[in-house]
Amino acid sequence: MGEAYVNFLSGSPLNRLSWLRTSQPFLNAIAHAPSTRWLVFKEGQPLLHTQPSASKQSLARLTTSDVKPLLGPEPFFAQGQQEGELAQPDVPVLEAARLRGPPIVFLGLHETDADSSNALPSSEFSAKTSAETVIANIKGTPYFSLDVSDVTSADVDKMLQAAATRAGGEFDFSEPRAALALFDAFEAALSAEARSMVDWNARNKYCPACGSPVHSLWAGWKLTCSSLLPWADNTGRKPCPTARGLHNFAHPRTDAVVIMAVIDETGDKILLGRNKWPGKFYSCMAGFIEPGESFEDAVKRELWEEAGVKVWNVSYHSSQPWPYPANLMVGFYAIANSSQPLRTDLDNELEEARWYTRQEILQVLGHRDGTTLTRRDHRGFAAAAEKSNPNDQQQPTTSSTANPLAGDAVKAGEKEAANAVQEPLSAPPFKIPPLSAIAGVLIAEWAHGRAGFQPDSPKRGNL
Protein backbone atom coordinates (compact mmCIF):
# COMPACT_ATOMS: atom_id res chain seq x y z
CA MET A 1 0.00 0.00 0.00
CA GLY A 2 1.34 3.44 -0.91
CA GLU A 3 1.99 6.23 1.54
CA ALA A 4 -0.97 8.33 2.63
CA TYR A 5 -1.11 11.98 1.54
CA VAL A 6 1.16 14.02 3.83
CA ASN A 7 -0.22 17.52 4.33
CA PHE A 8 1.73 20.65 5.16
CA LEU A 9 2.35 20.87 8.94
CA SER A 10 2.30 17.06 9.04
CA GLY A 11 5.15 14.57 8.85
CA SER A 12 6.64 15.38 12.25
CA PRO A 13 10.43 15.24 11.73
CA LEU A 14 11.42 14.76 15.36
CA ASN A 15 11.97 11.71 17.51
CA ARG A 16 10.12 13.05 20.52
CA LEU A 17 11.93 10.81 23.04
CA SER A 18 8.82 10.79 25.21
CA TRP A 19 10.31 8.24 27.62
CA LEU A 20 12.99 10.76 28.60
CA ARG A 21 10.64 13.61 29.50
CA THR A 22 10.85 12.64 33.18
CA SER A 23 14.66 12.43 33.23
CA GLN A 24 16.04 15.60 34.76
CA PRO A 25 19.70 14.57 34.23
CA PHE A 26 19.05 14.14 30.52
CA LEU A 27 16.99 17.32 30.15
CA ASN A 28 19.31 19.57 32.13
CA ALA A 29 22.31 18.23 30.26
CA ILE A 30 20.83 18.35 26.77
CA ALA A 31 19.62 21.91 27.30
CA HIS A 32 23.29 22.95 27.38
CA ALA A 33 24.39 20.90 24.36
CA PRO A 34 26.05 23.04 21.65
CA SER A 35 23.79 21.43 19.04
CA THR A 36 20.55 22.29 20.86
CA ARG A 37 18.26 24.83 19.22
CA TRP A 38 15.39 26.90 20.63
CA LEU A 39 12.17 28.04 18.94
CA VAL A 40 10.92 31.24 20.56
CA PHE A 41 7.29 32.38 20.73
CA LYS A 42 5.63 35.51 22.06
CA GLU A 43 1.85 35.50 22.50
CA GLY A 44 1.61 32.69 19.97
CA GLN A 45 3.77 34.43 17.38
CA PRO A 46 6.89 32.57 16.20
CA LEU A 47 10.26 34.27 16.02
CA LEU A 48 11.56 34.54 12.45
CA HIS A 49 15.07 35.20 11.20
CA THR A 50 15.97 37.20 8.11
CA GLN A 51 19.40 36.24 6.85
CA PRO A 52 21.73 39.18 6.12
CA SER A 53 22.34 38.00 2.56
CA ALA A 54 18.72 37.18 1.70
CA SER A 55 15.30 38.73 2.11
CA LYS A 56 13.57 35.42 2.84
CA GLN A 57 12.57 34.79 6.43
CA SER A 58 12.78 31.43 8.14
CA LEU A 59 11.93 29.97 11.53
CA ALA A 60 14.53 31.26 13.99
CA ARG A 61 16.55 28.54 15.72
CA LEU A 62 18.55 30.08 18.54
CA THR A 63 21.34 28.51 20.58
CA THR A 64 21.23 27.95 24.33
CA SER A 65 23.79 30.74 24.70
CA ASP A 66 21.37 33.08 22.92
CA VAL A 67 18.37 32.37 25.15
CA LYS A 68 20.11 31.60 28.45
CA PRO A 69 19.61 35.15 29.85
CA LEU A 70 15.83 34.51 29.67
CA LEU A 71 15.66 30.94 30.98
CA GLY A 72 15.81 31.77 34.68
CA PRO A 73 17.76 30.01 37.40
CA GLU A 74 19.22 26.55 37.04
CA PRO A 75 18.38 23.74 37.20
CA PHE A 76 15.97 24.29 34.34
CA PHE A 77 14.11 21.05 35.15
CA ALA A 78 13.36 19.27 38.44
CA GLN A 79 13.37 22.52 40.37
CA GLY A 80 13.03 22.26 44.14
CA GLN A 81 11.31 24.43 46.72
CA GLN A 82 14.14 26.96 46.87
CA GLU A 83 15.76 28.66 43.91
CA GLY A 84 18.78 26.69 42.72
CA GLU A 85 17.66 23.57 44.55
CA LEU A 86 17.30 20.25 42.72
CA ALA A 87 14.03 18.46 43.46
CA GLN A 88 13.96 15.23 45.40
CA PRO A 89 14.08 12.18 43.14
CA ASP A 90 11.16 9.75 42.85
CA VAL A 91 8.53 12.38 43.71
CA PRO A 92 5.92 12.18 40.90
CA VAL A 93 4.80 15.82 41.20
CA LEU A 94 8.42 16.96 40.78
CA GLU A 95 9.40 14.87 37.75
CA ALA A 96 11.28 17.31 35.53
CA ALA A 97 9.24 20.04 37.24
CA ARG A 98 9.64 23.65 36.22
CA LEU A 99 8.45 26.00 38.94
CA ARG A 100 10.29 29.17 37.90
CA GLY A 101 11.13 30.94 34.67
CA PRO A 102 9.28 31.17 31.37
CA PRO A 103 7.62 28.02 29.97
CA ILE A 104 9.92 25.54 28.21
CA VAL A 105 8.97 22.43 26.24
CA PHE A 106 11.35 19.71 25.06
CA LEU A 107 10.14 19.01 21.53
CA GLY A 108 12.42 16.16 20.53
CA LEU A 109 15.48 15.23 18.52
CA HIS A 110 16.03 15.71 14.81
CA GLU A 111 18.21 12.75 13.94
CA THR A 112 20.80 13.28 11.23
CA ASP A 113 20.77 9.60 10.26
CA ALA A 114 17.25 8.56 9.28
CA ASP A 115 18.20 4.88 9.56
CA SER A 116 19.76 5.22 13.00
CA SER A 117 18.29 3.26 15.90
CA ASN A 118 20.30 5.07 18.57
CA ALA A 119 17.23 6.81 19.93
CA LEU A 120 15.11 3.72 20.31
CA PRO A 121 14.01 2.82 23.87
CA SER A 122 16.65 0.11 24.23
CA SER A 123 18.53 -0.89 27.35
CA GLU A 124 21.45 1.24 26.17
CA PHE A 125 19.30 4.34 25.64
CA SER A 126 16.43 4.68 28.06
CA ALA A 127 15.22 6.69 31.01
CA LYS A 128 17.08 4.29 33.33
CA THR A 129 20.44 4.92 31.67
CA SER A 130 22.82 7.62 32.89
CA ALA A 131 22.47 11.02 31.26
CA GLU A 132 26.07 10.85 30.04
CA THR A 133 25.37 7.62 28.14
CA VAL A 134 22.14 8.98 26.71
CA ILE A 135 23.77 12.16 25.46
CA ALA A 136 26.72 10.25 24.04
CA ASN A 137 24.28 8.22 21.94
CA ILE A 138 22.52 11.27 20.54
CA LYS A 139 23.34 12.15 16.96
CA GLY A 140 21.27 15.08 15.80
CA THR A 141 19.74 18.35 16.92
CA PRO A 142 17.65 18.59 20.11
CA TYR A 143 14.85 21.16 19.98
CA PHE A 144 13.14 23.14 22.75
CA SER A 145 10.46 25.82 22.64
CA LEU A 146 10.54 28.94 24.80
CA ASP A 147 7.57 31.20 25.47
CA VAL A 148 8.64 34.76 26.30
CA SER A 149 5.14 36.24 26.53
CA ASP A 150 5.64 37.15 30.21
CA VAL A 151 9.26 38.27 29.85
CA THR A 152 9.78 42.03 29.77
CA SER A 153 10.10 43.53 26.30
CA ALA A 154 13.41 45.08 27.28
CA ASP A 155 14.90 41.70 28.17
CA VAL A 156 13.57 40.08 25.00
CA ASP A 157 14.89 42.93 22.83
CA LYS A 158 18.30 42.70 24.49
CA MET A 159 18.45 38.98 23.81
CA LEU A 160 17.42 39.42 20.17
CA GLN A 161 19.98 42.16 19.62
CA ALA A 162 22.73 39.91 20.96
CA ALA A 163 21.51 37.03 18.77
CA ALA A 164 21.50 39.30 15.71
CA THR A 165 25.06 40.39 16.48
CA ARG A 166 26.15 36.74 16.59
CA ALA A 167 24.15 35.37 13.66
CA GLY A 168 23.66 38.49 11.56
CA GLY A 169 20.39 39.56 10.01
CA GLU A 170 17.23 40.49 11.89
CA PHE A 171 14.84 38.74 14.25
CA ASP A 172 11.13 39.56 14.38
CA PHE A 173 7.94 37.92 15.70
CA SER A 174 5.31 37.20 13.04
CA GLU A 175 1.59 36.56 12.81
CA PRO A 176 1.57 32.74 12.86
CA ARG A 177 -0.64 32.08 9.82
CA ALA A 178 1.28 34.54 7.68
CA ALA A 179 4.52 32.84 8.72
CA LEU A 180 3.32 29.56 7.23
CA ALA A 181 3.87 30.89 3.72
CA LEU A 182 7.55 31.35 4.55
CA PHE A 183 8.20 27.87 5.95
CA ASP A 184 9.45 24.78 4.23
CA ALA A 185 7.98 21.38 5.16
CA PHE A 186 10.48 20.82 7.99
CA GLU A 187 9.89 24.21 9.59
CA ALA A 188 6.12 23.87 9.24
CA ALA A 189 5.99 20.50 11.01
CA LEU A 190 8.39 21.71 13.69
CA SER A 191 6.37 24.87 14.35
CA ALA A 192 3.09 22.92 14.46
CA GLU A 193 4.27 20.87 17.43
CA ALA A 194 5.91 23.83 19.13
CA ARG A 195 3.05 26.29 18.79
CA SER A 196 0.41 23.84 20.00
CA MET A 197 2.49 23.01 23.08
CA VAL A 198 3.25 26.65 23.80
CA ASP A 199 -0.44 27.50 23.54
CA TRP A 200 -1.53 24.61 25.78
CA ASN A 201 0.90 25.62 28.52
CA ALA A 202 -0.13 29.27 28.22
CA ARG A 203 -3.88 28.64 28.41
CA ASN A 204 -3.91 26.28 31.37
CA LYS A 205 -2.81 28.13 34.49
CA TYR A 206 -5.13 26.69 37.13
CA CYS A 207 -6.23 23.27 38.24
CA PRO A 208 -9.74 22.60 36.90
CA ALA A 209 -10.50 20.42 39.93
CA CYS A 210 -9.68 22.80 42.79
CA GLY A 211 -8.60 26.11 41.25
CA SER A 212 -5.01 26.10 42.53
CA PRO A 213 -2.19 27.20 40.21
CA VAL A 214 -0.58 24.43 38.18
CA HIS A 215 3.07 23.85 37.35
CA SER A 216 4.88 22.13 34.53
CA LEU A 217 6.20 18.56 34.63
CA TRP A 218 7.74 16.23 32.07
CA ALA A 219 9.59 19.00 30.22
CA GLY A 220 6.36 20.86 29.45
CA TRP A 221 4.23 17.82 28.56
CA LYS A 222 2.24 17.57 31.79
CA LEU A 223 0.62 19.99 34.23
CA THR A 224 -0.13 19.21 37.84
CA CYS A 225 -1.79 20.96 40.76
CA SER A 226 0.47 22.99 43.04
CA SER A 227 -1.56 21.81 46.07
CA LEU A 228 0.13 18.43 45.58
CA LEU A 229 3.65 19.79 46.14
CA PRO A 230 5.32 18.26 49.21
CA TRP A 231 5.64 21.67 50.86
CA ALA A 232 2.15 22.97 49.96
CA ASP A 233 0.10 24.36 52.85
CA ASN A 234 -3.35 22.81 52.48
CA THR A 235 -4.63 23.67 55.93
CA GLY A 236 -8.42 23.73 55.94
CA ARG A 237 -8.68 22.53 52.34
CA LYS A 238 -10.07 19.34 50.93
CA PRO A 239 -7.55 17.22 49.01
CA CYS A 240 -7.48 18.02 45.32
CA PRO A 241 -9.35 15.33 43.33
CA THR A 242 -6.33 15.08 41.00
CA ALA A 243 -4.33 13.49 43.81
CA ARG A 244 -5.75 10.13 42.73
CA GLY A 245 -6.28 8.51 39.34
CA LEU A 246 -5.58 9.71 35.81
CA HIS A 247 -6.88 13.02 34.51
CA ASN A 248 -6.97 14.00 30.85
CA PHE A 249 -6.64 17.71 31.59
CA ALA A 250 -3.11 17.04 32.89
CA HIS A 251 -1.90 16.23 29.38
CA PRO A 252 -1.92 18.20 26.10
CA ARG A 253 -5.16 17.98 24.18
CA THR A 254 -5.84 17.84 20.48
CA ASP A 255 -9.37 18.62 19.30
CA ALA A 256 -10.54 16.68 16.27
CA VAL A 257 -12.30 18.61 13.50
CA VAL A 258 -13.89 17.10 10.42
CA ILE A 259 -13.43 19.09 7.23
CA MET A 260 -15.20 17.98 4.06
CA ALA A 261 -15.41 18.61 0.36
CA VAL A 262 -18.92 17.79 -0.85
CA ILE A 263 -19.22 16.63 -4.47
CA ASP A 264 -22.50 16.40 -6.37
CA GLU A 265 -23.78 13.21 -7.99
CA THR A 266 -22.38 14.17 -11.40
CA GLY A 267 -18.89 14.43 -9.91
CA ASP A 268 -18.47 17.85 -11.54
CA LYS A 269 -19.54 20.29 -8.81
CA ILE A 270 -18.23 21.03 -5.34
CA LEU A 271 -20.01 22.71 -2.41
CA LEU A 272 -18.10 25.50 -0.66
CA GLY A 273 -19.06 27.96 2.04
CA ARG A 274 -18.23 31.54 2.83
CA ASN A 275 -18.00 32.73 6.40
CA LYS A 276 -17.58 36.20 7.89
CA TRP A 277 -14.15 36.56 6.34
CA PRO A 278 -12.71 39.41 4.28
CA GLY A 279 -13.12 39.36 0.51
CA LYS A 280 -14.67 36.61 -1.56
CA PHE A 281 -13.06 33.71 0.28
CA TYR A 282 -14.70 30.29 0.06
CA SER A 283 -13.60 27.09 1.75
CA CYS A 284 -14.68 23.61 2.75
CA MET A 285 -17.09 23.29 5.63
CA ALA A 286 -15.81 21.99 8.94
CA GLY A 287 -16.83 21.36 12.51
CA PHE A 288 -15.74 19.84 15.79
CA ILE A 289 -16.45 16.24 16.72
CA GLU A 290 -19.13 15.95 19.41
CA PRO A 291 -19.36 13.27 22.11
CA GLY A 292 -20.83 10.00 20.91
CA GLU A 293 -20.01 10.63 17.23
CA SER A 294 -17.88 8.86 14.69
CA PHE A 295 -16.05 10.95 12.12
CA GLU A 296 -18.68 9.98 9.55
CA ASP A 297 -21.48 11.00 11.91
CA ALA A 298 -19.89 14.41 12.43
CA VAL A 299 -19.49 14.95 8.67
CA LYS A 300 -23.19 14.33 8.09
CA ARG A 301 -24.34 16.41 11.06
CA GLU A 302 -22.12 19.40 10.29
CA LEU A 303 -23.14 19.57 6.64
CA TRP A 304 -26.80 19.43 7.56
CA GLU A 305 -26.42 22.12 10.22
CA GLU A 306 -24.30 24.49 8.11
CA ALA A 307 -25.74 24.06 4.62
CA GLY A 308 -28.91 21.99 4.98
CA VAL A 309 -27.60 19.15 2.79
CA LYS A 310 -27.85 15.41 3.28
CA VAL A 311 -24.70 13.53 2.25
CA TRP A 312 -23.62 9.93 1.74
CA ASN A 313 -20.57 7.91 0.68
CA VAL A 314 -18.38 9.65 3.25
CA SER A 315 -14.76 8.73 2.49
CA TYR A 316 -11.52 9.65 4.28
CA HIS A 317 -8.71 11.46 2.46
CA SER A 318 -6.03 12.66 4.91
CA SER A 319 -5.47 14.67 8.08
CA GLN A 320 -3.50 17.72 9.14
CA PRO A 321 -2.42 19.11 12.51
CA TRP A 322 -3.64 22.69 12.76
CA PRO A 323 -1.86 24.58 15.58
CA TYR A 324 -4.45 27.37 15.99
CA PRO A 325 -4.45 26.42 18.73
CA ALA A 326 -4.40 22.59 18.73
CA ASN A 327 -6.71 20.92 16.24
CA LEU A 328 -6.44 17.84 14.08
CA MET A 329 -8.20 18.46 10.79
CA VAL A 330 -9.58 15.16 9.45
CA GLY A 331 -10.41 15.49 5.76
CA PHE A 332 -13.29 13.73 3.99
CA TYR A 333 -15.17 13.68 0.72
CA ALA A 334 -18.94 13.15 0.58
CA ILE A 335 -21.66 13.13 -2.07
CA ALA A 336 -24.83 15.23 -2.12
CA ASN A 337 -27.65 16.13 -4.48
CA SER A 338 -26.94 19.59 -5.93
CA SER A 339 -30.53 20.01 -7.09
CA GLN A 340 -31.76 20.26 -3.50
CA PRO A 341 -32.01 23.73 -1.90
CA LEU A 342 -29.26 24.93 0.40
CA ARG A 343 -29.94 26.39 3.85
CA THR A 344 -27.62 28.49 5.96
CA ASP A 345 -30.26 29.53 8.48
CA LEU A 346 -30.02 26.50 10.76
CA ASP A 347 -26.94 27.36 12.79
CA ASN A 348 -26.21 30.66 10.95
CA GLU A 349 -22.47 30.02 10.77
CA LEU A 350 -22.18 30.67 7.04
CA GLU A 351 -22.79 33.83 5.10
CA GLU A 352 -23.33 31.74 1.98
CA ALA A 353 -23.03 28.20 0.64
CA ARG A 354 -22.97 27.51 -3.08
CA TRP A 355 -22.00 24.95 -5.70
CA TYR A 356 -19.06 25.63 -7.98
CA THR A 357 -18.26 23.77 -11.17
CA ARG A 358 -14.93 22.11 -11.76
CA GLN A 359 -14.17 24.70 -14.43
CA GLU A 360 -14.77 27.57 -11.99
CA ILE A 361 -12.43 25.99 -9.44
CA LEU A 362 -9.75 25.34 -12.06
CA GLN A 363 -10.00 28.98 -13.13
CA VAL A 364 -9.25 30.11 -9.58
CA LEU A 365 -6.47 27.54 -9.17
CA GLY A 366 -4.90 28.85 -12.36
CA HIS A 367 -5.07 32.48 -11.25
CA ARG A 368 -1.89 33.95 -9.79
CA ASP A 369 -3.71 35.13 -6.68
CA GLY A 370 -6.45 32.49 -6.51
CA THR A 371 -4.92 30.66 -3.55
CA THR A 372 -2.51 33.34 -2.36
CA LEU A 373 -3.07 34.88 1.04
CA THR A 374 -1.12 38.10 1.49
CA ARG A 375 -0.22 39.76 4.76
CA ARG A 376 -3.12 42.11 4.05
CA ASP A 377 -5.43 39.09 3.83
CA HIS A 378 -4.12 37.82 7.16
CA ARG A 379 -4.65 41.24 8.72
CA GLY A 380 -8.20 41.12 7.40
CA PHE A 381 -8.80 37.71 8.97
CA ALA A 382 -7.34 38.97 12.24
CA ALA A 383 -9.45 42.13 12.02
CA ALA A 384 -12.59 40.05 11.61
CA ALA A 385 -11.76 38.29 14.86
CA GLU A 386 -10.41 41.28 16.76
CA LYS A 387 -12.84 43.90 15.38
CA SER A 388 -9.86 46.12 14.55
CA ASN A 389 -8.84 48.18 11.53
CA PRO A 390 -7.58 45.79 8.82
CA ASN A 391 -5.41 48.53 7.30
CA ASP A 392 -3.46 48.97 10.54
CA GLN A 393 0.08 47.70 9.97
CA GLN A 394 0.43 46.78 13.64
CA GLN A 395 -0.02 43.03 14.09
CA PRO A 396 -2.54 41.97 16.74
CA THR A 397 -1.00 41.06 20.07
CA THR A 398 -3.25 38.07 20.55
CA SER A 399 -3.75 35.12 18.27
CA SER A 400 -7.15 34.89 16.65
CA THR A 401 -9.25 31.82 17.34
CA ALA A 402 -10.91 32.10 13.92
CA ASN A 403 -9.54 29.63 11.42
CA PRO A 404 -10.64 30.65 7.92
CA LEU A 405 -8.41 28.04 6.30
CA ALA A 406 -9.75 25.35 8.60
CA GLY A 407 -13.41 26.33 8.32
CA ASP A 408 -14.02 27.61 11.86
CA ALA A 409 -16.59 30.30 12.51
CA VAL A 410 -15.78 33.77 13.79
CA LYS A 411 -17.90 35.56 16.33
CA ALA A 412 -21.20 37.19 15.45
CA GLY A 413 -21.20 40.87 14.51
CA GLU A 414 -17.85 40.84 12.70
CA LYS A 415 -19.19 41.15 9.15
CA GLU A 416 -18.44 44.87 8.90
CA ALA A 417 -14.78 44.46 9.80
CA ALA A 418 -14.41 41.56 7.40
CA ASN A 419 -15.99 43.40 4.48
CA ALA A 420 -13.77 46.44 5.06
CA VAL A 421 -10.94 44.72 3.20
CA GLN A 422 -11.17 45.69 -0.48
CA GLU A 423 -10.03 43.36 -3.26
CA PRO A 424 -7.75 44.76 -6.00
CA LEU A 425 -9.17 45.13 -9.50
CA SER A 426 -7.11 42.19 -10.79
CA ALA A 427 -8.40 39.81 -8.14
CA PRO A 428 -9.78 36.39 -9.09
CA PRO A 429 -13.58 35.94 -8.99
CA PHE A 430 -13.14 34.37 -5.55
CA LYS A 431 -10.37 32.84 -3.47
CA ILE A 432 -9.89 29.38 -2.00
CA PRO A 433 -7.36 28.12 0.55
CA PRO A 434 -3.77 27.40 -0.48
CA LEU A 435 -2.30 23.91 -0.52
CA SER A 436 -0.73 24.56 2.87
CA ALA A 437 -4.24 24.01 4.31
CA ILE A 438 -6.06 20.69 4.00
CA ALA A 439 -9.12 22.54 2.67
CA GLY A 440 -7.06 23.65 -0.32
CA VAL A 441 -5.76 20.12 -0.80
CA LEU A 442 -9.26 18.60 -0.81
CA ILE A 443 -10.47 21.15 -3.34
CA ALA A 444 -7.45 20.95 -5.65
CA GLU A 445 -7.15 17.15 -5.58
CA TRP A 446 -10.79 16.83 -6.63
CA ALA A 447 -10.53 19.56 -9.29
CA HIS A 448 -7.54 17.86 -10.90
CA GLY A 449 -9.27 14.47 -10.85
CA ARG A 450 -6.93 12.87 -8.32
CA ALA A 451 -9.32 12.32 -5.42
CA GLY A 452 -12.96 12.51 -4.44
CA PHE A 453 -15.97 11.49 -6.49
CA GLN A 454 -15.30 11.94 -10.22
CA PRO A 455 -17.65 11.69 -13.23
CA ASP A 456 -16.36 8.22 -14.04
CA SER A 457 -16.40 6.98 -10.42
CA PRO A 458 -18.52 3.86 -9.79
CA LYS A 459 -21.84 4.75 -8.20
CA ARG A 460 -22.58 3.27 -4.81
CA GLY A 461 -25.58 3.18 -2.56
CA ASN A 462 -26.59 5.75 0.00
CA LEU A 463 -24.47 4.76 3.04
Secondary structure, 3 states (H helix, E strand, C coil): CCCCCCCCCCCCCCECCHHHCCCHHHHHHHCCCCCCEEEEEECCEEEEEECCCCCCEEECCECHHHHHHHHCCCCCCCECCCCCCECCCCCHHHCCCECCCCCEEEEEEEECCCCCCCCCCECCECCCCCHHHHHHHCCEEEEEEEECCCCCHHHHHHHHHHHHHHHCCEEEECCHHHHHCCCCHHHHHHHHHHHHHHHHHHHCCECCCCCCEEEEEHHHCEEEEHHHCCCCCCCCCCCCHHHCCCCHHHCCCCEEEEEEEEEECCCCEEEEEECCCCCCECECEEEECCCCCCHHHHHHHHHHHHHCCCEEEEEEEEEEEECCCCEEEEEEEEEECCCCCCCCCCCCCCCEEEEEEHHHHHHHHHCCCCCCCCHHHHHHHHHHHHCCCCCCCCCCCCCCCCCCCCCCCCCCCCHHHHHCCCCCCCCCCCECCCCCCHHHHHHHHHHCCCCCCCCCCCCCCCC
